Amino acid sequence: MLSSSEAFEKFSTWKNSKTWLNVTVIERGQPEDVLSLRIIRLDEGPSLVNVIGRETHTFGEFDVTGAEFSWEPGRMVVSREDIEWLIFEEEETK
């Protein structure tokens, strides 16, 4: 497990390198979404991760307040209360 500040350091690395990520969004009772996103802004105080979509060029925001973070190379899982998950995975380079 990572602390919130350690997780934001990983997010910052992805942001600074402009890494495209496949983000899987899982919420209990909702269909799973997989999105191609890039992190464009971080605000660790209120635990916000701002993103932009590759296909739609739309902006979004993930609130990760109170979440637990786990890390393995190229992948971070963000979970909250075992009902919400965000899985950030580096896209494979072609």
N, C-alpha and C positions, 0 to 999 in steps of 0.2 A: 504494500500500500504506500501511496505517496501522500505527503501533506498537500494542502491546497497550494502553498507557495511553490513546492516542487513541481506540481502539476502545471502551474502557470509558467514556470521556467520552460517546461517541455512545449507548452502552447506557444510561448514566445519564440522558441527555436523554429517551429513550423511557420510562424508568422513572418519572421525575419528572412527565412529562406524561400518564402512564397510557395510553400509546398501545397500541392493539391491533395485533398484528403477525401476518402470515401467515408461518409458519416452515416452510420446506421442509427436510426431513432426508433426506440422501442418503448411503448407505453402500454400498460395493461389495458386490454380491451380495444386497442387501436391497431390497425394494420401497420406492419413494419415499413418504414421508409428508408431508402438508401439514397443519399444525396452526394453530389460531387461539389465540395466547398473548399474555400481557402479562408484562413483566419486573417482578418484585416485590422482588428483592434481588440485589445484586452483591457479589462478594468478589474484588477484583482480585488479592490475594495468591496464592491458589490457582487463580485464573482460572475462577471459577464464576459462571454466570448462572442464577439461580433464576426460574422462571416459573410461571404459573397458567393453566390452560386455560379458554377461554370456555365451551365446551359442558359439559365434565365437571367443572369446578371442581377439577381435580386439580392437584397440585403436581409440578413436575419440575425437573430441573437439567441444564444443559449444562456440561461441562468443556471449556474451550477452550484448555487448556494446549498450548503449542507450535504453535498455529495461526497462519496468516497471515490478515490482515484486509484486505479491499478495500471501498471506500465509494463510493457515488454517492448523490445526494440521495434519501432515503427507502428506501435499500436497502444492506444490508451482507452481504457474502459472507465466511464463515469457512471456511477449508479447512485440512486437515491431511493431509500426505503424499499428496495426490492420490487418497485413498481415502475421505475423509469430507468432507462439505460441509454447512453450515447456511446457509440463505439467509433472512435476516430482511428482510421487506418491510412497510412501513406499509400497513395496510388503508385502502382508499379510503373516505372519509367519504360517507355517504349523504345 
